[in-house]
Amino acid sequence: MIKRILVALDPDSDSRVATQYAVQIAQQSDARITGLAVVDTRSIEASS
């Protein structure tokens, strides 16, 4: 039985699909979802 689901969140379009899939699984198994923000530090440093 799945109790917890970890989903990586980033600007990529795959994150939206992964989040929707995680929600479906969580609803079926009464699991909790945790979002993990993925930060591109190189991009942030380059623009500052």
CHARMM internal coordinates of N, CA and C (Angstrom, degrees):
IC EDIT
DIST 1 N 1 CA 1.4445
DIST 1 CA 1 C 1.5296
ANGL 1 N 1 CA 1 C 109.79
DIST 1 C 2 N 1.2985
ANGL 1 CA 1 C 2 N 115.98
DIHE 1 N 1 CA 1 C 2 N 133.70
DIST 2 N 2 CA 1.4585
ANGL 1 C 2 N 2 CA 121.95
DIHE 1 CA 1 C 2 N 2 CA 179.72
DIST 2 CA 2 C 1.5246
ANGL 2 N 2 CA 2 C 108.65
DIHE 1 C 2 N 2 CA 2 C -84.42
DIST 2 C 3 N 1.3344
ANGL 2 CA 2 C 3 N 115.86
DIHE 2 N 2 CA 2 C 3 N 129.11
DIST 3 N 3 CA 1.4642
ANGL 2 C 3 N 3 CA 120.35
DIHE 2 CA 2 C 3 N 3 CA 179.40
DIST 3 CA 3 C 1.5182
ANGL 3 N 3 CA 3 C 112.34
DIHE 2 C 3 N 3 CA 3 C -109.36
DIST 3 C 4 N 1.3402
ANGL 3 CA 3 C 4 N 116.08
DIHE 3 N 3 CA 3 C 4 N -33.68
DIST 4 N 4 CA 1.4609
ANGL 3 C 4 N 4 CA 120.64
DIHE 3 CA 3 C 4 N 4 CA -177.09
DIST 4 CA 4 C 1.5257
ANGL 4 N 4 CA 4 C 109.64
DIHE 3 C 4 N 4 CA 4 C -137.12
DIST 4 C 5 N 1.3303
ANGL 4 CA 4 C 5 N 114.77
DIHE 4 N 4 CA 4 C 5 N 145.21
DIST 5 N 5 CA 1.4606
ANGL 4 C 5 N 5 CA 121.47
DIHE 4 CA 4 C 5 N 5 CA 178.90
DIST 5 CA 5 C 1.5208
ANGL 5 N 5 CA 5 C 107.78
DIHE 4 C 5 N 5 CA 5 C -129.65
DIST 5 C 6 N 1.3137
ANGL 5 CA 5 C 6 N 116.33
DIHE 5 N 5 CA 5 C 6 N 130.82
DIST 6 N 6 CA 1.4635
ANGL 5 C 6 N 6 CA 122.43
DIHE 5 CA 5 C 6 N 6 CA 177.88
DIST 6 CA 6 C 1.5276
ANGL 6 N 6 CA 6 C 108.11
DIHE 5 C 6 N 6 CA 6 C -108.24
DIST 6 C 7 N 1.3409
ANGL 6 CA 6 C 7 N 116.11
DIHE 6 N 6 CA 6 C 7 N 125.40
DIST 7 N 7 CA 1.4613
ANGL 6 C 7 N 7 CA 121.03
DIHE 6 CA 6 C 7 N 7 CA -179.13
DIST 7 CA 7 C 1.5241
ANGL 7 N 7 CA 7 C 108.73
DIHE 6 C 7 N 7 CA 7 C -121.92
DIST 7 C 8 N 1.3313
ANGL 7 CA 7 C 8 N 115.71
DIHE 7 N 7 CA 7 C 8 N 127.35
DIST 8 N 8 CA 1.4685
ANGL 7 C 8 N 8 CA 120.71
DIHE 7 CA 7 C 8 N 8 CA 176.33
DIST 8 CA 8 C 1.5221
ANGL 8 N 8 CA 8 C 108.71
DIHE 7 C 8 N 8 CA 8 C -79.38
DIST 8 C 9 N 1.3307
ANGL 8 CA 8 C 9 N 116.49
DIHE 8 N 8 CA 8 C 9 N 131.18
DIST 9 N 9 CA 1.4633
ANGL 8 C 9 N 9 CA 122.60
DIHE 8 CA 8 C 9 N 9 CA -179.15
DIST 9 CA 9 C 1.5217
ANGL 9 N 9 CA 9 C 109.54
DIHE 8 C 9 N 9 CA 9 C -113.08
DIST 9 C 10 N 1.3154
ANGL 9 CA 9 C 10 N 115.98
DIHE 9 N 9 CA 9 C 10 N 119.57
DIST 10 N 10 CA 1.4572
ANGL 9 C 10 N 10 CA 121.73
DIHE 9 CA 9 C 10 N 10 CA 175.94
DIST 10 CA 10 C 1.5222
ANGL 10 N 10 CA 10 C 108.07
DIHE 9 C 10 N 10 CA 10 C -147.45
DIST 10 C 11 N 1.3187
ANGL 10 CA 10 C 11 N 118.54
DIHE 10 N 10 CA 10 C 11 N 175.49
DIST 11 N 11 CA 1.4709
ANGL 10 C 11 N 11 CA 120.33
DIHE 10 CA 10 C 11 N 11 CA -176.34
DIST 11 CA 11 C 1.5368
ANGL 11 N 11 CA 11 C 114.29
DIHE 10 C 11 N 11 CA 11 C -70.36
DIST 11 C 12 N 1.2949
ANGL 11 CA 11 C 12 N 117.88
DIHE 11 N 11 CA 11 C 12 N -7.14
DIST 12 N 12 CA 1.4632
ANGL 11 C 12 N 12 CA 121.85
DIHE 11 CA 11 C 12 N 12 CA -178.27
DIST 12 CA 12 C 1.5293
ANGL 12 N 12 CA 12 C 110.87
DIHE 11 C 12 N 12 CA 12 C -65.93
DIST 12 C 13 N 1.3256
ANGL 12 CA 12 C 13 N 116.74
DIHE 12 N 12 CA 12 C 13 N 149.81
DIST 13 N 13 CA 1.4683
ANGL 12 C 13 N 13 CA 120.53
DIHE 12 CA 12 C 13 N 13 CA -179.61
DIST 13 CA 13 C 1.5281
ANGL 13 N 13 CA 13 C 112.21
DIHE 12 C 13 N 13 CA 13 C -67.97
DIST 13 C 14 N 1.3153
ANGL 13 CA 13 C 14 N 117.35
DIHE 13 N 13 CA 13 C 14 N -21.51
DIST 14 N 14 CA 1.4659
ANGL 13 C 14 N 14 CA 120.49
DIHE 13 CA 13 C 14 N 14 CA 179.50
DIST 14 CA 14 C 1.5282
ANGL 14 N 14 CA 14 C 111.92
DIHE 13 C 14 N 14 CA 14 C -67.69
DIST 14 C 15 N 1.3082
ANGL 14 CA 14 C 15 N 117.50
DIHE 14 N 14 CA 14 C 15 N -25.76
DIST 15 N 15 CA 1.4657
ANGL 14 C 15 N 15 CA 120.99
DIHE 14 CA 14 C 15 N 15 CA 179.16
DIST 15 CA 15 C 1.5243
ANGL 15 N 15 CA 15 C 111.20
DIHE 14 C 15 N 15 CA 15 C -62.64
DIST 15 C 16 N 1.3023
ANGL 15 CA 15 C 16 N 116.27
DIHE 15 N 15 CA 15 C 16 N -39.12
DIST 16 N 16 CA 1.4697
ANGL 15 C 16 N 16 CA 120.22
DIHE 15 CA 15 C 16 N 16 CA 179.21
DIST 16 CA 16 C 1.5287
ANGL 16 N 16 CA 16 C 110.41
DIHE 15 C 16 N 16 CA 16 C -63.96
DIST 16 C 17 N 1.3117
ANGL 16 CA 16 C 17 N 116.96
DIHE 16 N 16 CA 16 C 17 N -44.09
DIST 17 N 17 CA 1.4614
ANGL 16 C 17 N 17 CA 121.33
DIHE 16 CA 16 C 17 N 17 CA 179.25
DIST 17 CA 17 C 1.5252
ANGL 17 N 17 CA 17 C 110.01
DIHE 16 C 17 N 17 CA 17 C -65.09
DIST 17 C 18 N 1.3240
ANGL 17 CA 17 C 18 N 117.07
DIHE 17 N 17 CA 17 C 18 N -43.93
DIST 18 N 18 CA 1.4630
ANGL 17 C 18 N 18 CA 121.31
DIHE 17 CA 17 C 18 N 18 CA 179.93
DIST 18 CA 18 C 1.5274
ANGL 18 N 18 CA 18 C 110.86
DIHE 17 C 18 N 18 CA 18 C -63.16
DIST 18 C 19 N 1.3265
ANGL 18 CA 18 C 19 N 117.22
DIHE 18 N 18 CA 18 C 19 N -38.87
DIST 19 N 19 CA 1.4620
ANGL 18 C 19 N 19 CA 120.95
DIHE 18 CA 18 C 19 N 19 CA 179.04
DIST 19 CA 19 C 1.5215
ANGL 19 N 19 CA 19 C 110.98
DIHE 18 C 19 N 19 CA 19 C -66.11
DIST 19 C 20 N 1.3104
ANGL 19 CA 19 C 20 N 117.15
DIHE 19 N 19 CA 19 C 20 N -44.11
DIST 20 N 20 CA 1.4684
ANGL 19 C 20 N 20 CA 120.69
DIHE 19 CA 19 C 20 N 20 CA 178.62
DIST 20 CA 20 C 1.5249
ANGL 20 N 20 CA 20 C 110.75
DIHE 19 C 20 N 20 CA 20 C -62.29
DIST 20 C 21 N 1.3168
ANGL 20 CA 20 C 21 N 116.91
DIHE 20 N 20 CA 20 C 21 N -41.93
DIST 21 N 21 CA 1.4579
ANGL 20 C 21 N 21 CA 121.53
DIHE 20 CA 20 C 21 N 21 CA 178.34
DIST 21 CA 21 C 1.5296
ANGL 21 N 21 CA 21 C 110.92
DIHE 20 C 21 N 21 CA 21 C -64.68
DIST 21 C 22 N 1.3234
ANGL 21 CA 21 C 22 N 116.31
DIHE 21 N 21 CA 21 C 22 N -41.33
DIST 22 N 22 CA 1.4676
ANGL 21 C 22 N 22 CA 120.89
DIHE 21 CA 21 C 22 N 22 CA 178.42
DIST 22 CA 22 C 1.5238
ANGL 22 N 22 CA 22 C 110.93
DIHE 21 C 22 N 22 CA 22 C -62.69
DIST 22 C 23 N 1.3223
ANGL 22 CA 22 C 23 N 117.28
DIHE 22 N 22 CA 22 C 23 N -39.49
DIST 23 N 23 CA 1.4604
ANGL 22 C 23 N 23 CA 120.90
DIHE 22 CA 22 C 23 N 23 CA 178.44
DIST 23 CA 23 C 1.5251
ANGL 23 N 23 CA 23 C 110.58
DIHE 22 C 23 N 23 CA 23 C -63.49
DIST 23 C 24 N 1.3130
ANGL 23 CA 23 C 24 N 117.02
DIHE 23 N 23 CA 23 C 24 N -42.93
DIST 24 N 24 CA 1.4662
ANGL 23 C 24 N 24 CA 120.70
DIHE 23 CA 23 C 24 N 24 CA 178.24
DIST 24 CA 24 C 1.5208
ANGL 24 N 24 CA 24 C 111.29
DIHE 23 C 24 N 24 CA 24 C -60.16
DIST 24 C 25 N 1.3212
ANGL 24 CA 24 C 25 N 115.99
DIHE 24 N 24 CA 24 C 25 N -46.77
DIST 25 N 25 CA 1.4640
ANGL 24 C 25 N 25 CA 120.25
DIHE 24 CA 24 C 25 N 25 CA 179.95
DIST 25 CA 25 C 1.5206
ANGL 25 N 25 CA 25 C 110.68
DIHE 24 C 25 N 25 CA 25 C -64.30
DIST 25 C 26 N 1.3269
ANGL 25 CA 25 C 26 N 116.38
DIHE 25 N 25 CA 25 C 26 N -41.98
DIST 26 N 26 CA 1.4633
ANGL 25 C 26 N 26 CA 120.92
DIHE 25 CA 25 C 26 N 26 CA -179.28
DIST 26 CA 26 C 1.5278
ANGL 26 N 26 CA 26 C 111.23
DIHE 25 C 26 N 26 CA 26 C -62.55
DIST 26 C 27 N 1.3172
ANGL 26 CA 26 C 27 N 116.82
DIHE 26 N 26 CA 26 C 27 N -40.73
DIST 27 N 27 CA 1.4594
ANGL 26 C 27 N 27 CA 120.06
DIHE 26 CA 26 C 27 N 27 CA 179.18
DIST 27 CA 27 C 1.5293
ANGL 27 N 27 CA 27 C 111.29
DIHE 26 C 27 N 27 CA 27 C -65.25
DIST 27 C 28 N 1.3132
ANGL 27 CA 27 C 28 N 116.95
DIHE 27 N 27 CA 27 C 28 N -38.06
DIST 28 N 28 CA 1.4605
ANGL 27 C 28 N 28 CA 121.25
DIHE 27 CA 27 C 28 N 28 CA -178.81
DIST 28 CA 28 C 1.5176
ANGL 28 N 28 CA 28 C 112.54
DIHE 27 C 28 N 28 CA 28 C -72.53
DIST 28 C 29 N 1.3179
ANGL 28 CA 28 C 29 N 116.60
DIHE 28 N 28 CA 28 C 29 N -32.45
DIST 29 N 29 CA 1.4677
ANGL 28 C 29 N 29 CA 119.63
DIHE 28 CA 28 C 29 N 29 CA -173.06
DIST 29 CA 29 C 1.5268
ANGL 29 N 29 CA 29 C 113.11
DIHE 28 C 29 N 29 CA 29 C -113.42
DIST 29 C 30 N 1.3314
ANGL 29 CA 29 C 30 N 117.39
DIHE 29 N 29 CA 29 C 30 N 6.09
DIST 30 N 30 CA 1.4629
ANGL 29 C 30 N 30 CA 122.27
DIHE 29 CA 29 C 30 N 30 CA -179.21
DIST 30 CA 30 C 1.5331
ANGL 30 N 30 CA 30 C 111.34
DIHE 29 C 30 N 30 CA 30 C 56.83
DIST 30 C 31 N 1.3374
ANGL 30 CA 30 C 31 N 115.30
DIHE 30 N 30 CA 30 C 31 N 41.97
DIST 31 N 31 CA 1.4659
ANGL 30 C 31 N 31 CA 121.90
DIHE 30 CA 30 C 31 N 31 CA -178.48
DIST 31 CA 31 C 1.5267
ANGL 31 N 31 CA 31 C 110.35
DIHE 30 C 31 N 31 CA 31 C -95.87
DIST 31 C 32 N 1.3136
ANGL 31 CA 31 C 32 N 115.71
DIHE 31 N 31 CA 31 C 32 N 165.01
DIST 32 N 32 CA 1.4681
ANGL 31 C 32 N 32 CA 122.49
DIHE 31 CA 31 C 32 N 32 CA 175.42
DIST 32 CA 32 C 1.5201
ANGL 32 N 32 CA 32 C 108.84
DIHE 31 C 32 N 32 CA 32 C -103.68
DIST 32 C 33 N 1.3298
ANGL 32 CA 32 C 33 N 115.12
DIHE 32 N 32 CA 32 C 33 N 145.42
DIST 33 N 33 CA 1.4658
ANGL 32 C 33 N 33 CA 121.02
DIHE 32 CA 32 C 33 N 33 CA 179.79
DIST 33 CA 33 C 1.5215
ANGL 33 N 33 CA 33 C 108.97
DIHE 32 C 33 N 33 CA 33 C -110.71
DIST 33 C 34 N 1.3251
ANGL 33 CA 33 C 34 N 115.41
DIHE 33 N 33 CA 33 C 34 N 135.72
DIST 34 N 34 CA 1.4570
ANGL 33 C 34 N 34 CA 121.84
DIHE 33 CA 33 C 34 N 34 CA 173.62
DIST 34 CA 34 C 1.5252
ANGL 34 N 34 CA 34 C 107.47
DIHE 33 C 34 N 34 CA 34 C -120.56
DIST 34 C 35 N 1.3214
ANGL 34 CA 34 C 35 N 116.58
DIHE 34 N 34 CA 34 C 35 N 129.61
DIST 35 N 35 CA 1.4570
ANGL 34 C 35 N 35 CA 121.36
DIHE 34 CA 34 C 35 N 35 CA 176.92
DIST 35 CA 35 C 1.5214
ANGL 35 N 35 CA 35 C 110.08
DIHE 34 C 35 N 35 CA 35 C -95.04
DIST 35 C 36 N 1.3176
ANGL 35 CA 35 C 36 N 116.13
DIHE 35 N 35 CA 35 C 36 N 134.93
DIST 36 N 36 CA 1.4609
ANGL 35 C 36 N 36 CA 122.67
DIHE 35 CA 35 C 36 N 36 CA 178.84
DIST 36 CA 36 C 1.5225
ANGL 36 N 36 CA 36 C 107.71
DIHE 35 C 36 N 36 CA 36 C -114.30
DIST 36 C 37 N 1.3266
ANGL 36 CA 36 C 37 N 116.62
DIHE 36 N 36 CA 36 C 37 N 114.54
DIST 37 N 37 CA 1.4645
ANGL 36 C 37 N 37 CA 120.43
DIHE 36 CA 36 C 37 N 37 CA -180.00
DIST 37 CA 37 C 1.5248
ANGL 37 N 37 CA 37 C 110.35
DIHE 36 C 37 N 37 CA 37 C -75.28
DIST 37 C 38 N 1.3119
ANGL 37 CA 37 C 38 N 115.37
DIHE 37 N 37 CA 37 C 38 N 129.61
DIST 38 N 38 CA 1.4576
ANGL 37 C 38 N 38 CA 121.97
DIHE 37 CA 37 C 38 N 38 CA 177.68
DIST 38 CA 38 C 1.5258
ANGL 38 N 38 CA 38 C 107.08
DIHE 37 C 38 N 38 CA 38 C -102.18
DIST 38 C 39 N 1.3352
ANGL 38 CA 38 C 39 N 116.84
DIHE 38 N 38 CA 38 C 39 N 121.78
DIST 39 N 39 CA 1.4551
ANGL 38 C 39 N 39 CA 121.53
DIHE 38 CA 38 C 39 N 39 CA -175.85
DIST 39 CA 39 C 1.5362
ANGL 39 N 39 CA 39 C 109.38
DIHE 38 C 39 N 39 CA 39 C -115.63
DIST 39 C 40 N 1.3251
ANGL 39 CA 39 C 40 N 115.76
DIHE 39 N 39 CA 39 C 40 N 128.10
DIST 40 N 40 CA 1.4551
ANGL 39 C 40 N 40 CA 121.95
DIHE 39 CA 39 C 40 N 40 CA 177.79
DIST 40 CA 40 C 1.5395
ANGL 40 N 40 CA 40 C 108.06
DIHE 39 C 40 N 40 CA 40 C -88.82
DIST 40 C 41 N 1.3164
ANGL 40 CA 40 C 41 N 116.82
DIHE 40 N 40 CA 40 C 41 N 91.24
DIST 41 N 41 CA 1.4628
ANGL 40 C 41 N 41 CA 120.42
DIHE 40 CA 40 C 41 N 41 CA -175.51
DIST 41 CA 41 C 1.5263
ANGL 41 N 41 CA 41 C 112.43
DIHE 40 C 41 N 41 CA 41 C -66.79
DIST 41 C 42 N 1.3088
ANGL 41 CA 41 C 42 N 117.75
DIHE 41 N 41 CA 41 C 42 N -30.92
DIST 42 N 42 CA 1.4792
ANGL 41 C 42 N 42 CA 119.97
DIHE 41 CA 41 C 42 N 42 CA 177.76
DIST 42 CA 42 C 1.5213
ANGL 42 N 42 CA 42 C 111.39
DIHE 41 C 42 N 42 CA 42 C -61.77
DIST 42 C 43 N 1.3253
ANGL 42 CA 42 C 43 N 115.26
DIHE 42 N 42 CA 42 C 43 N -42.45
DIST 43 N 43 CA 1.4594
ANGL 42 C 43 N 43 CA 120.01
DIHE 42 CA 42 C 43 N 43 CA 179.80
DIST 43 CA 43 C 1.5309
ANGL 43 N 43 CA 43 C 110.96
DIHE 42 C 43 N 43 CA 43 C -66.20
DIST 43 C 44 N 1.3148
ANGL 43 CA 43 C 44 N 116.91
DIHE 43 N 43 CA 43 C 44 N -39.22
DIST 44 N 44 CA 1.4551
ANGL 43 C 44 N 44 CA 121.44
DIHE 43 CA 43 C 44 N 44 CA 179.36
DIST 44 CA 44 C 1.5300
ANGL 44 N 44 CA 44 C 110.18
DIHE 43 C 44 N 44 CA 44 C -66.56
DIST 44 C 45 N 1.3221
ANGL 44 CA 44 C 45 N 117.10
DIHE 44 N 44 CA 44 C 45 N -45.13
DIST 45 N 45 CA 1.4604
ANGL 44 C 45 N 45 CA 120.27
DIHE 44 CA 44 C 45 N 45 CA 179.32
DIST 45 CA 45 C 1.5154
ANGL 45 N 45 CA 45 C 112.02
DIHE 44 C 45 N 45 CA 45 C -65.26
DIST 45 C 46 N 1.3118
ANGL 45 CA 45 C 46 N 117.85
DIHE 45 N 45 CA 45 C 46 N -36.54
DIST 46 N 46 CA 1.4583
ANGL 45 C 46 N 46 CA 121.73
DIHE 45 CA 45 C 46 N 46 CA -178.85
DIST 46 CA 46 C 1.5276
ANGL 46 N 46 CA 46 C 111.55
DIHE 45 C 46 N 46 CA 46 C -67.23
DIST 46 C 47 N 1.3250
ANGL 46 CA 46 C 47 N 117.40
DIHE 46 N 46 CA 46 C 47 N -33.27
DIST 47 N 47 CA 1.4520
ANGL 46 C 47 N 47 CA 119.83
DIHE 46 CA 46 C 47 N 47 CA -177.73
DIST 47 CA 47 C 1.5295
ANGL 47 N 47 CA 47 C 114.08
DIHE 46 C 47 N 47 CA 47 C -89.25
DIST 47 C 48 N 1.3336
ANGL 47 CA 47 C 48 N 116.43
DIHE 47 N 47 CA 47 C 48 N -3.08
DIST 48 N 48 CA 1.4724
ANGL 47 C 48 N 48 CA 117.52
DIHE 47 CA 47 C 48 N 48 CA -179.77
DIST 48 CA 48 C 1.5161
ANGL 48 N 48 CA 48 C 111.72
DIHE 47 C 48 N 48 CA 48 C -106.88
END
COOR INIT
IC SEED 1 N 1 CA 1 C
IC BUILD
